[in-house]
Amino acid sequence: MDCCRHQFVPQMIFLNSLFGYLSLLIIVKWCTGSKSDLYHVMIYMFLSPTDDLGENQLFFGQKFLQIVLLLLALVAVPWMLFPKPFLLKKQHEERHQGQSYGRLDSTDDLLEMELHDPHGHDEFEFSEVFVHQLIHTIEFVLGAVSNTASYLRLWALSLAHSELSSVFFDKVLLLAWGFNNVIILIIGIIVFICATVGVLLVMETLSAFLHALRLHWVEFQNKFYEGDGYKFCPFSFALLSEEDE
């Protein structure tokens, strides 16, 4: 439980200090109608947090809040890295000294332990645990930044959709209207309708759906699920009969 607390809490602090704050800025910009550049705000929040925000200031005390959130994000990184290996080491020592309960192993687990260690000694490699936690921390920090940046592809799709709409309207419909010919106008309307339905409504919608589905499956879900823990062993009468034999 202590290990989970020292993982979940700093991870939530890190995510909300950066990307939760970005979500707050988006909502404030929508409500106030500000023309500030949020990309500029987030970039210079890291590069020069003490500089004056100027026209990018959305609310009073924004610079102080950004400094506090940046410090919280920096504190969260060593918080994710250091406590867990030492807590695991402490739990291992207490378990071998009889000061805490040990987990109940199944028959398969006991056989596997005997194959790896016939004397039954469970060695604890602190360096291996620390390196594993270091890799996990680096993956979380870099993954949080890169995965969130991956959502910019949806923004790129919206820009492409807007440009295609403008091209179809200007180069097809308005161009056909400028000839002052009924036949050309009818052909232009038909081409415009086909392009709108085929490209904007079908191809663009399918592309946005696939990108959003991929982002949700790859970038979003791994923030809430890890394939750790114990292997699921469903109840089976066949296994019980084999163990009795």
PLY file of the C-alpha trace (Angstrom):
ply
format ascii 1.0
element vertex 245
property float x
property float y
property float z
element edge 244
property int vertex1
property int vertex2
end_header
0.00 0.00 0.00
2.84 2.40 0.83
4.52 1.66 -2.50
1.29 2.34 -4.38
0.83 5.62 -2.52
4.37 6.71 -3.42
3.61 5.98 -7.08
0.03 7.15 -7.54
0.28 10.45 -5.64
3.41 11.86 -7.37
2.17 10.70 -10.76
-1.11 12.55 -10.26
0.78 15.62 -9.04
3.06 15.54 -12.10
0.22 15.11 -14.59
-2.06 17.75 -13.06
0.75 20.26 -12.51
1.49 20.30 -16.23
-1.39 18.97 -18.29
-4.15 19.62 -15.80
-2.94 23.22 -15.76
-2.99 23.26 -19.57
-6.61 22.08 -19.51
-7.40 24.88 -17.05
-5.78 27.43 -19.37
-7.87 26.17 -22.29
-11.10 26.58 -20.31
-10.11 30.06 -19.10
-9.23 31.09 -22.66
-12.61 29.87 -23.90
-14.46 31.74 -21.16
-12.55 35.01 -21.46
-12.02 35.09 -25.23
-8.34 35.87 -24.75
-5.92 35.93 -27.69
-3.00 34.54 -25.67
-0.82 31.79 -27.12
-1.04 28.72 -24.87
1.94 27.07 -26.57
4.05 30.09 -25.71
2.77 29.96 -22.11
3.64 26.28 -21.62
7.05 26.50 -23.32
8.23 29.52 -21.35
6.80 28.04 -18.18
9.85 25.72 -18.34
12.41 27.92 -20.10
11.90 31.18 -18.19
9.28 30.82 -15.45
10.14 34.14 -13.78
9.71 36.32 -16.90
6.72 38.62 -17.31
3.86 36.96 -19.21
2.73 40.14 -20.93
-0.20 39.57 -23.30
-0.21 35.86 -22.48
-1.43 36.46 -18.92
-4.94 35.06 -18.51
-5.60 35.72 -14.83
-4.10 37.43 -11.80
-1.32 35.47 -10.08
-0.68 33.24 -13.10
3.11 33.56 -12.93
3.22 32.59 -9.23
0.91 29.64 -9.87
3.09 28.44 -12.74
6.22 28.55 -10.55
4.47 26.55 -7.80
3.20 23.94 -10.29
6.63 23.65 -11.89
8.23 23.05 -8.49
5.60 20.43 -7.66
6.31 18.65 -10.95
10.05 18.68 -10.22
9.50 17.33 -6.69
7.22 14.58 -7.99
10.01 13.03 -10.11
12.38 12.05 -7.23
9.29 11.14 -5.19
8.45 8.54 -7.82
12.05 7.32 -7.97
13.46 6.92 -4.46
10.82 5.79 -1.90
9.65 2.58 -3.58
13.02 0.71 -3.71
13.74 1.51 -0.05
10.23 0.49 1.02
10.54 -2.80 -0.84
13.89 -3.41 0.83
12.38 -2.65 4.24
9.43 -4.99 3.62
11.80 -7.72 2.50
13.90 -7.40 5.66
10.84 -7.35 7.93
9.37 -10.40 6.23
12.57 -12.41 6.75
12.77 -11.26 10.36
9.22 -12.43 11.01
7.82 -8.95 11.63
5.29 -9.02 8.83
3.14 -11.48 6.97
4.37 -13.16 3.80
2.22 -13.90 0.78
0.69 -17.33 0.29
2.25 -19.04 -2.68
0.47 -21.58 -4.81
1.91 -24.98 -5.62
3.15 -23.78 -9.00
4.90 -20.79 -7.39
6.61 -23.02 -4.84
7.83 -25.39 -7.55
9.17 -22.47 -9.56
10.95 -21.07 -6.51
12.52 -24.46 -5.79
13.77 -24.72 -9.36
15.39 -21.29 -9.20
16.59 -21.55 -5.62
16.65 -25.07 -4.13
17.57 -23.72 -0.68
14.47 -21.50 -0.53
16.33 -18.21 -0.04
14.65 -15.20 -1.62
17.42 -12.79 -2.52
16.66 -9.09 -2.79
18.74 -7.20 -5.34
18.44 -3.53 -4.39
20.38 -2.33 -7.43
18.11 -4.26 -9.78
14.99 -2.88 -8.13
16.39 0.66 -8.20
17.33 0.45 -11.89
13.86 -0.91 -12.69
12.25 1.96 -10.81
14.54 4.45 -12.57
13.47 3.10 -15.96
9.82 3.20 -14.90
10.13 6.83 -13.75
11.87 7.94 -16.95
9.26 6.16 -19.06
6.43 7.83 -17.16
7.87 11.34 -17.41
8.84 11.09 -21.09
5.68 9.18 -21.94
3.48 11.78 -20.27
5.02 14.53 -22.42
5.24 12.61 -25.70
1.82 10.96 -25.41
0.13 14.25 -24.64
1.91 15.88 -27.56
0.57 13.08 -29.76
-2.91 14.55 -29.37
-1.73 17.47 -31.49
-2.37 15.24 -34.51
-6.10 15.79 -33.93
-5.43 19.53 -34.08
-3.55 18.97 -37.36
-6.53 17.02 -38.70
-8.84 19.93 -37.87
-6.55 22.32 -39.73
-6.48 19.98 -42.74
-10.28 19.73 -42.64
-10.59 23.52 -42.58
-8.18 23.96 -45.50
-9.93 21.30 -47.58
-13.29 22.93 -46.94
-11.89 26.28 -48.06
-10.35 24.78 -51.20
-13.54 22.99 -52.24
-15.62 26.10 -51.65
-13.30 28.59 -53.38
-11.93 26.47 -56.23
-15.09 24.52 -57.10
-18.29 26.23 -56.04
-17.27 29.89 -56.34
-15.28 29.20 -59.50
-18.30 27.54 -61.15
-20.51 30.42 -60.00
-18.21 32.94 -61.68
-18.79 31.54 -65.21
-22.48 32.64 -65.20
-23.38 29.38 -66.94
-26.14 27.11 -65.63
-24.54 23.88 -66.87
-21.14 24.71 -65.38
-22.86 25.76 -62.14
-24.75 22.45 -61.93
-21.54 20.50 -62.58
-19.75 22.57 -59.95
-22.48 21.93 -57.38
-22.37 18.18 -58.09
-18.56 18.10 -57.76
-18.76 20.15 -54.56
-21.35 17.82 -53.03
-19.37 14.70 -53.99
-16.12 16.17 -52.63
-17.82 17.27 -49.41
-19.45 13.89 -48.79
-16.57 11.72 -50.00
-13.61 13.62 -48.59
-14.84 15.74 -45.69
-17.64 13.56 -44.32
-16.28 10.08 -45.05
-12.48 10.14 -45.37
-11.82 12.90 -42.82
-14.29 11.46 -40.31
-12.78 7.99 -40.63
-9.26 9.41 -40.27
-10.20 11.39 -37.15
-11.94 8.35 -35.65
-8.95 6.07 -36.23
-6.51 8.62 -34.81
-8.69 9.21 -31.74
-9.10 5.47 -31.20
-5.36 4.90 -31.47
-4.61 7.77 -29.08
-7.12 6.47 -26.54
-5.80 2.91 -26.72
-2.05 3.62 -26.76
-1.49 6.98 -25.06
-4.47 7.31 -22.70
-5.09 3.85 -21.28
-1.51 3.16 -20.20
-1.86 5.96 -17.65
-4.35 3.83 -15.73
-3.32 0.20 -16.28
-0.15 -1.77 -15.72
0.18 -5.49 -16.22
1.76 -6.07 -12.80
0.60 -8.08 -9.82
-0.22 -11.76 -9.59
-1.17 -14.02 -12.44
-4.90 -14.77 -12.51
-5.58 -18.45 -11.82
-9.27 -19.32 -12.24
-10.86 -22.00 -10.07
-10.72 -25.41 -11.70
-11.71 -28.86 -10.46
-9.22 -30.38 -12.90
-6.32 -28.61 -11.17
-7.58 -29.75 -7.75
-7.73 -33.37 -8.90
-4.21 -33.13 -10.32
-2.89 -31.73 -7.02
-4.60 -34.52 -5.04
-3.00 -37.11 -7.26
0 1
1 2
2 3
3 4
4 5
5 6
6 7
7 8
8 9
9 10
10 11
11 12
12 13
13 14
14 15
15 16
16 17
17 18
18 19
19 20
20 21
21 22
22 23
23 24
24 25
25 26
26 27
27 28
28 29
29 30
30 31
31 32
32 33
33 34
34 35
35 36
36 37
37 38
38 39
39 40
40 41
41 42
42 43
43 44
44 45
45 46
46 47
47 48
48 49
49 50
50 51
51 52
52 53
53 54
54 55
55 56
56 57
57 58
58 59
59 60
60 61
61 62
62 63
63 64
64 65
65 66
66 67
67 68
68 69
69 70
70 71
71 72
72 73
73 74
74 75
75 76
76 77
77 78
78 79
79 80
80 81
81 82
82 83
83 84
84 85
85 86
86 87
87 88
88 89
89 90
90 91
91 92
92 93
93 94
94 95
95 96
96 97
97 98
98 99
99 100
100 101
101 102
102 103
103 104
104 105
105 106
106 107
107 108
108 109
109 110
110 111
111 112
112 113
113 114
114 115
115 116
116 117
117 118
118 119
119 120
120 121
121 122
122 123
123 124
124 125
125 126
126 127
127 128
128 129
129 130
130 131
131 132
132 133
133 134
134 135
135 136
136 137
137 138
138 139
139 140
140 141
141 142
142 143
143 144
144 145
145 146
146 147
147 148
148 149
149 150
150 151
151 152
152 153
153 154
154 155
155 156
156 157
157 158
158 159
159 160
160 161
161 162
162 163
163 164
164 165
165 166
166 167
167 168
168 169
169 170
170 171
171 172
172 173
173 174
174 175
175 176
176 177
177 178
178 179
179 180
180 181
181 182
182 183
183 184
184 185
185 186
186 187
187 188
188 189
189 190
190 191
191 192
192 193
193 194
194 195
195 196
196 197
197 198
198 199
199 200
200 201
201 202
202 203
203 204
204 205
205 206
206 207
207 208
208 209
209 210
210 211
211 212
212 213
213 214
214 215
215 216
216 217
217 218
218 219
219 220
220 221
221 222
222 223
223 224
224 225
225 226
226 227
227 228
228 229
229 230
230 231
231 232
232 233
233 234
234 235
235 236
236 237
237 238
238 239
239 240
240 241
241 242
242 243
243 244
